[in-house]
């Protein structure tokens, strides 16, 4: 593969990025891209990072022209906005384009207190337990809440069923709020991502859990309807995970823009993501790769393989660098 010299735009530009709540991984990544793009642009360049929620809101902001570039996770969910399906029904953004993705190996995990004697979705359907369920907000923006609801619906358990059983549904904006519910005895079951984080480990170390594998029928239905896939975690990934277990895949941050972004700016962004990766990776090397919220080392021959079209400038970069044929 070829290392390409830094592109120079030979003009000053203004870019608006959108990330997460302001202190998490999307903002960290965008900070490095701000640095690299600033070095590739004129002296009066201005690049700002707006706070966001990291879900559909970023895709909407880009699609509506409110910002130029956003990171959204998980990457596979972006196609809903591109096609105008699911929570994007009635507002498609066919002009969305990908620069590439930031790798993250994540899952949407279902775990329940071990003492309840529930080890599968079949047990849930049979026993119809009255549970306190903590999960992401199902508000049309938060992909964590959307995934939880759709995964359970595909498993034959709608929200209406949970309420009929006497369950209490507790919704939060951020993953650590859900793990806190479990730690402090406020919830019996958690449906949440960010499984590599310290707060997930602390919860599983202190709370005896059973991990519920997604059923093949539900996995097939979700892939057919939304294009969402599944992936496993190995036995022992968390305490209580006694066998390799399959969950909904919740991986990667998609760097997204639109076809309106100038071709040379898209090229420079793709260059910055790949050639400037060192600035991102060094923030995570103190964490083992399998536990890092941003995966490393980078595999440039993979990160352009997105489920919405590549921006023309990004595609040119990946081809010229030899990562894409």
One Martini backbone bead per residue (centre of mass of N, CA, C, O) as a GRO file, in nm:
protein
  325
    1UNK     BB    1   0.101   0.033   0.013
    2UNK     BB    2   0.036   0.386   0.000
    3UNK     BB    3   0.184   0.678   0.102
    4UNK     BB    4   0.031   0.986   0.118
    5UNK     BB    5   0.050   1.296   0.082
    6UNK     BB    6  -0.053   1.572   0.200
    7UNK     BB    7  -0.318   1.745   0.143
    8UNK     BB    8  -0.387   2.060  -0.036
    9UNK     BB    9  -0.635   2.312  -0.061
   10UNK     BB   10  -0.554   2.623  -0.093
   11UNK     BB   11  -0.763   2.698   0.144
   12UNK     BB   12  -1.011   2.821   0.329
   13UNK     BB   13  -1.225   2.666   0.578
   14UNK     BB   14  -1.559   2.553   0.678
   15UNK     BB   15  -1.646   2.332   0.952
   16UNK     BB   16  -1.906   2.103   1.065
   17UNK     BB   17  -1.928   1.903   1.344
   18UNK     BB   18  -2.065   1.585   1.484
   19UNK     BB   19  -2.115   1.414   1.788
   20UNK     BB   20  -2.141   1.390   2.108
   21UNK     BB   21  -2.170   1.500   2.437
   22UNK     BB   22  -1.823   1.575   2.463
   23UNK     BB   23  -1.650   1.304   2.615
   24UNK     BB   24  -1.627   1.098   2.397
   25UNK     BB   25  -1.520   0.924   2.114
   26UNK     BB   26  -1.625   1.107   1.889
   27UNK     BB   27  -1.478   1.364   1.980
   28UNK     BB   28  -1.193   1.255   1.970
   29UNK     BB   29  -1.181   1.195   1.672
   30UNK     BB   30  -1.262   1.480   1.569
   31UNK     BB   31  -1.019   1.626   1.687
   32UNK     BB   32  -0.811   1.498   1.495
   33UNK     BB   33  -0.947   1.588   1.230
   34UNK     BB   34  -0.918   1.886   1.284
   35UNK     BB   35  -0.613   1.891   1.281
   36UNK     BB   36  -0.563   1.772   0.997
   37UNK     BB   37  -0.741   1.976   0.835
   38UNK     BB   38  -0.588   2.229   0.925
   39UNK     BB   39  -0.312   2.139   0.784
   40UNK     BB   40  -0.471   2.127   0.486
   41UNK     BB   41  -0.534   2.431   0.525
   42UNK     BB   42  -0.589   2.739   0.561
   43UNK     BB   43  -0.537   3.005   0.798
   44UNK     BB   44  -0.880   3.049   0.818
   45UNK     BB   45  -0.965   2.802   0.940
   46UNK     BB   46  -1.285   2.648   1.050
   47UNK     BB   47  -1.349   2.407   1.320
   48UNK     BB   48  -1.636   2.244   1.448
   49UNK     BB   49  -1.787   2.088   1.747
   50UNK     BB   50  -2.085   1.939   1.794
   51UNK     BB   51  -2.315   1.839   1.984
   52UNK     BB   52  -2.458   1.509   2.054
   53UNK     BB   53  -2.578   1.149   2.030
   54UNK     BB   54  -2.474   0.940   1.789
   55UNK     BB   55  -2.719   0.901   1.596
   56UNK     BB   56  -2.966   1.014   1.405
   57UNK     BB   57  -2.893   1.316   1.447
   58UNK     BB   58  -2.637   1.320   1.268
   59UNK     BB   59  -2.775   1.239   1.002
   60UNK     BB   60  -2.976   1.472   0.999
   61UNK     BB   61  -2.780   1.711   1.009
   62UNK     BB   62  -2.647   1.641   0.743
   63UNK     BB   63  -2.901   1.605   0.558
   64UNK     BB   64  -3.005   1.915   0.639
   65UNK     BB   65  -2.736   2.110   0.657
   66UNK     BB   66  -2.622   2.174   0.960
   67UNK     BB   67  -2.384   1.987   0.883
   68UNK     BB   68  -2.104   1.824   0.730
   69UNK     BB   69  -2.015   1.626   0.974
   70UNK     BB   70  -2.048   1.286   1.112
   71UNK     BB   71  -2.092   1.069   1.387
   72UNK     BB   72  -2.222   0.726   1.381
   73UNK     BB   73  -2.390   0.482   1.599
   74UNK     BB   74  -2.404   0.234   1.426
   75UNK     BB   75  -2.315   0.194   1.102
   76UNK     BB   76  -2.563   0.016   0.997
   77UNK     BB   77  -2.795   0.241   1.061
   78UNK     BB   78  -2.761   0.453   0.824
   79UNK     BB   79  -2.953   0.326   0.608
   80UNK     BB   80  -3.218   0.433   0.718
   81UNK     BB   81  -3.163   0.729   0.627
   82UNK     BB   82  -3.098   0.678   0.328
   83UNK     BB   83  -3.394   0.529   0.281
   84UNK     BB   84  -3.632   0.594   0.486
   85UNK     BB   85  -3.640   0.413   0.757
   86UNK     BB   86  -3.802   0.374   1.024
   87UNK     BB   87  -3.722   0.663   1.191
   88UNK     BB   88  -3.699   0.780   0.870
   89UNK     BB   89  -3.975   0.792   0.790
   90UNK     BB   90  -4.025   1.049   0.543
   91UNK     BB   91  -3.680   1.095   0.563
   92UNK     BB   92  -3.471   1.090   0.327
   93UNK     BB   93  -3.092   1.051   0.255
   94UNK     BB   94  -2.946   0.995  -0.050
   95UNK     BB   95  -2.687   1.207  -0.003
   96UNK     BB   96  -2.541   1.029   0.164
   97UNK     BB   97  -2.193   0.992   0.276
   98UNK     BB   98  -1.896   0.814   0.306
   99UNK     BB   99  -1.564   0.803   0.440
  100UNK     BB  100  -1.588   0.600   0.683
  101UNK     BB  101  -1.469   0.397   0.954
  102UNK     BB  102  -1.459   0.353   1.298
  103UNK     BB  103  -1.338   0.111   1.487
  104UNK     BB  104  -1.574  -0.111   1.669
  105UNK     BB  105  -1.626  -0.372   1.912
  106UNK     BB  106  -1.972  -0.437   1.934
  107UNK     BB  107  -2.269  -0.490   2.147
  108UNK     BB  108  -2.605  -0.598   2.207
  109UNK     BB  109  -2.684  -0.668   2.537
  110UNK     BB  110  -2.829  -0.939   2.730
  111UNK     BB  111  -2.894  -0.912   3.085
  112UNK     BB  112  -2.951  -1.117   3.385
  113UNK     BB  113  -3.028  -1.212   3.678
  114UNK     BB  114  -2.943  -1.521   3.785
  115UNK     BB  115  -3.167  -1.576   4.017
  116UNK     BB  116  -3.416  -1.588   3.800
  117UNK     BB  117  -3.375  -1.832   3.584
  118UNK     BB  118  -3.279  -1.683   3.307
  119UNK     BB  119  -3.134  -1.802   2.974
  120UNK     BB  120  -3.370  -1.702   2.770
  121UNK     BB  121  -3.617  -1.613   2.557
  122UNK     BB  122  -3.793  -1.856   2.619
  123UNK     BB  123  -3.814  -1.797   2.921
  124UNK     BB  124  -3.954  -1.528   2.896
  125UNK     BB  125  -4.209  -1.628   2.744
  126UNK     BB  126  -4.291  -1.842   2.962
  127UNK     BB  127  -4.274  -1.665   3.241
  128UNK     BB  128  -4.343  -1.365   3.244
  129UNK     BB  129  -4.178  -1.151   3.392
  130UNK     BB  130  -4.137  -0.911   3.646
  131UNK     BB  131  -3.946  -0.637   3.538
  132UNK     BB  132  -3.653  -0.438   3.544
  133UNK     BB  133  -3.581  -0.239   3.256
  134UNK     BB  134  -3.272  -0.146   3.110
  135UNK     BB  135  -3.231   0.122   2.862
  136UNK     BB  136  -3.263   0.289   2.594
  137UNK     BB  137  -3.398   0.534   2.421
  138UNK     BB  138  -3.727   0.535   2.256
  139UNK     BB  139  -3.717   0.840   2.048
  140UNK     BB  140  -3.594   0.819   1.733
  141UNK     BB  141  -3.262   0.853   1.794
  142UNK     BB  142  -3.182   0.625   1.978
  143UNK     BB  143  -3.026   0.330   1.891
  144UNK     BB  144  -3.042   0.168   2.154
  145UNK     BB  145  -3.350   0.165   2.182
  146UNK     BB  146  -3.421   0.054   1.905
  147UNK     BB  147  -3.270  -0.216   1.928
  148UNK     BB  148  -3.417  -0.328   2.173
  149UNK     BB  149  -3.704  -0.331   2.055
  150UNK     BB  150  -3.648  -0.492   1.787
  151UNK     BB  151  -3.521  -0.744   1.914
  152UNK     BB  152  -3.769  -0.823   2.085
  153UNK     BB  153  -3.977  -0.833   1.859
  154UNK     BB  154  -3.821  -1.060   1.699
  155UNK     BB  155  -3.861  -1.243   1.979
  156UNK     BB  156  -4.176  -1.198   2.072
  157UNK     BB  157  -4.129  -0.906   2.240
  158UNK     BB  158  -4.312  -0.657   2.330
  159UNK     BB  159  -4.380  -0.388   2.512
  160UNK     BB  160  -4.669  -0.479   2.575
  161UNK     BB  161  -4.579  -0.739   2.712
  162UNK     BB  162  -4.413  -0.624   2.942
  163UNK     BB  163  -4.647  -0.462   3.066
  164UNK     BB  164  -4.835  -0.707   3.111
  165UNK     BB  165  -4.624  -0.845   3.314
  166UNK     BB  166  -4.514  -0.579   3.494
  167UNK     BB  167  -4.307  -0.412   3.373
  168UNK     BB  168  -4.025  -0.190   3.402
  169UNK     BB  169  -3.925   0.085   3.205
  170UNK     BB  170  -3.585   0.202   3.177
  171UNK     BB  171  -3.459   0.507   3.046
  172UNK     BB  172  -3.154   0.605   2.870
  173UNK     BB  173  -2.889   0.780   2.718
  174UNK     BB  174  -2.660   0.615   2.872
  175UNK     BB  175  -2.494   0.329   2.952
  176UNK     BB  176  -2.399   0.388   3.253
  177UNK     BB  177  -2.691   0.417   3.365
  178UNK     BB  178  -2.762   0.114   3.337
  179UNK     BB  179  -2.537  -0.016   3.503
  180UNK     BB  180  -2.617   0.137   3.760
  181UNK     BB  181  -2.888   0.002   3.802
  182UNK     BB  182  -2.768  -0.280   3.853
  183UNK     BB  183  -2.568  -0.215   4.084
  184UNK     BB  184  -2.817  -0.067   4.268
  185UNK     BB  185  -3.093  -0.241   4.230
  186UNK     BB  186  -3.296  -0.107   3.986
  187UNK     BB  187  -3.240  -0.374   3.810
  188UNK     BB  188  -3.271  -0.694   3.619
  189UNK     BB  189  -3.237  -0.580   3.317
  190UNK     BB  190  -3.011  -0.550   3.032
  191UNK     BB  191  -2.998  -0.330   2.731
  192UNK     BB  192  -2.668  -0.302   2.595
  193UNK     BB  193  -2.380  -0.138   2.522
  194UNK     BB  194  -2.044  -0.096   2.572
  195UNK     BB  195  -1.886  -0.379   2.660
  196UNK     BB  196  -1.571  -0.264   2.700
  197UNK     BB  197  -1.618  -0.122   2.954
  198UNK     BB  198  -1.569  -0.060   3.287
  199UNK     BB  199  -1.876  -0.063   3.370
  200UNK     BB  200  -1.935  -0.346   3.266
  201UNK     BB  201  -1.724  -0.495   3.434
  202UNK     BB  202  -1.819  -0.410   3.711
  203UNK     BB  203  -2.097  -0.534   3.691
  204UNK     BB  204  -2.009  -0.835   3.627
  205UNK     BB  205  -1.832  -0.862   3.890
  206UNK     BB  206  -2.089  -0.786   4.100
  207UNK     BB  207  -2.299  -0.933   3.908
  208UNK     BB  208  -2.503  -1.194   3.859
  209UNK     BB  209  -2.513  -1.328   3.524
  210UNK     BB  210  -2.717  -1.367   3.236
  211UNK     BB  211  -2.675  -1.444   2.890
  212UNK     BB  212  -2.861  -1.360   2.597
  213UNK     BB  213  -2.912  -1.516   2.314
  214UNK     BB  214  -2.976  -1.480   2.004
  215UNK     BB  215  -3.201  -1.587   1.786
  216UNK     BB  216  -3.211  -1.701   1.470
  217UNK     BB  217  -3.487  -1.579   1.390
  218UNK     BB  218  -3.421  -1.289   1.478
  219UNK     BB  219  -3.166  -1.248   1.311
  220UNK     BB  220  -3.302  -1.288   1.035
  221UNK     BB  221  -3.515  -1.060   1.061
  222UNK     BB  222  -3.316  -0.817   1.101
  223UNK     BB  223  -3.162  -0.855   0.836
  224UNK     BB  224  -3.407  -0.837   0.643
  225UNK     BB  225  -3.520  -0.553   0.744
  226UNK     BB  226  -3.219  -0.383   0.817
  227UNK     BB  227  -2.919  -0.526   0.799
  228UNK     BB  228  -2.868  -0.661   1.063
  229UNK     BB  229  -2.620  -0.810   1.255
  230UNK     BB  230  -2.422  -1.067   1.399
  231UNK     BB  231  -2.223  -1.151   1.699
  232UNK     BB  232  -1.967  -1.257   1.901
  233UNK     BB  233  -1.867  -1.368   2.226
  234UNK     BB  234  -1.652  -1.491   2.431
  235UNK     BB  235  -1.573  -1.682   2.663
  236UNK     BB  236  -1.518  -1.461   2.938
  237UNK     BB  237  -1.553  -1.164   2.871
  238UNK     BB  238  -1.756  -1.203   3.102
  239UNK     BB  239  -1.876  -1.261   3.383
  240UNK     BB  240  -2.096  -1.540   3.305
  241UNK     BB  241  -1.968  -1.610   3.024
  242UNK     BB  242  -1.971  -1.959   2.948
  243UNK     BB  243  -2.011  -1.888   2.639
  244UNK     BB  244  -2.049  -1.845   2.334
  245UNK     BB  245  -2.215  -1.537   2.227
  246UNK     BB  246  -2.500  -1.400   2.065
  247UNK     BB  247  -2.534  -1.076   1.907
  248UNK     BB  248  -2.592  -0.769   1.830
  249UNK     BB  249  -2.440  -0.570   1.618
  250UNK     BB  250  -2.250  -0.249   1.734
  251UNK     BB  251  -2.046  -0.141   1.518
  252UNK     BB  252  -1.904   0.144   1.463
  253UNK     BB  253  -1.811   0.460   1.318
  254UNK     BB  254  -1.965   0.680   1.106
  255UNK     BB  255  -1.840   0.883   0.847
  256UNK     BB  256  -2.051   1.155   0.752
  257UNK     BB  257  -2.195   1.295   0.455
  258UNK     BB  258  -2.220   1.456   0.142
  259UNK     BB  259  -2.230   1.520  -0.201
  260UNK     BB  260  -2.170   1.839  -0.145
  261UNK     BB  261  -1.898   1.785  -0.074
  262UNK     BB  262  -1.609   1.848  -0.164
  263UNK     BB  263  -1.387   1.641  -0.306
  264UNK     BB  264  -1.122   1.741  -0.156
  265UNK     BB  265  -1.239   1.718   0.130
  266UNK     BB  266  -1.301   1.417   0.129
  267UNK     BB  267  -1.012   1.331   0.078
  268UNK     BB  268  -0.888   1.466   0.333
  269UNK     BB  269  -1.055   1.303   0.536
  270UNK     BB  270  -0.955   1.023   0.458
  271UNK     BB  271  -0.663   1.082   0.506
  272UNK     BB  272  -0.692   1.162   0.807
  273UNK     BB  273  -0.797   0.890   0.908
  274UNK     BB  274  -0.547   0.722   0.814
  275UNK     BB  275  -0.279   0.906   0.839
  276UNK     BB  276  -0.397   1.011   1.140
  277UNK     BB  277  -0.431   0.757   1.335
  278UNK     BB  278  -0.217   0.792   1.554
  279UNK     BB  279  -0.379   1.016   1.713
  280UNK     BB  280  -0.593   0.806   1.800
  281UNK     BB  281  -0.449   0.546   1.906
  282UNK     BB  282  -0.279   0.674   2.146
  283UNK     BB  283  -0.549   0.698   2.331
  284UNK     BB  284  -0.568   0.346   2.350
  285UNK     BB  285  -0.300   0.172   2.422
  286UNK     BB  286  -0.369   0.120   2.737
  287UNK     BB  287  -0.571  -0.068   2.591
  288UNK     BB  288  -0.677  -0.345   2.503
  289UNK     BB  289  -0.805  -0.412   2.199
  290UNK     BB  290  -1.058  -0.592   2.310
  291UNK     BB  291  -1.126  -0.320   2.519
  292UNK     BB  292  -1.156  -0.102   2.313
  293UNK     BB  293  -1.353   0.170   2.191
  294UNK     BB  294  -1.108   0.162   1.986
  295UNK     BB  295  -0.984   0.000   1.733
  296UNK     BB  296  -0.671  -0.184   1.703
  297UNK     BB  297  -0.550  -0.165   1.429
  298UNK     BB  298  -0.580  -0.030   1.136
  299UNK     BB  299  -0.797  -0.120   0.837
  300UNK     BB  300  -0.810   0.032   0.536
  301UNK     BB  301  -0.937  -0.220   0.364
  302UNK     BB  302  -1.224  -0.189   0.544
  303UNK     BB  303  -1.342   0.114   0.615
  304UNK     BB  304  -1.489   0.147   0.318
  305UNK     BB  305  -1.708  -0.078   0.401
  306UNK     BB  306  -2.011   0.044   0.340
  307UNK     BB  307  -2.384   0.086   0.343
  308UNK     BB  308  -2.299   0.346   0.202
  309UNK     BB  309  -2.187   0.557  -0.002
  310UNK     BB  310  -1.914   0.692  -0.115
  311UNK     BB  311  -1.732   0.946  -0.136
  312UNK     BB  312  -1.557   1.056  -0.399
  313UNK     BB  313  -1.299   1.139  -0.241
  314UNK     BB  314  -1.266   0.881  -0.075
  315UNK     BB  315  -1.248   0.685  -0.308
  316UNK     BB  316  -0.993   0.806  -0.430
  317UNK     BB  317  -0.809   0.756  -0.193
  318UNK     BB  318  -0.839   0.441  -0.165
  319UNK     BB  319  -0.730   0.390  -0.448
  320UNK     BB  320  -0.453   0.541  -0.445
  321UNK     BB  321  -0.360   0.372  -0.178
  322UNK     BB  322  -0.465   0.055  -0.233
  323UNK     BB  323  -0.745  -0.030  -0.068
  324UNK     BB  324  -0.898  -0.002  -0.350
  325UNK     BB  325  -0.997  -0.138  -0.669
   0.00000   0.00000   0.00000
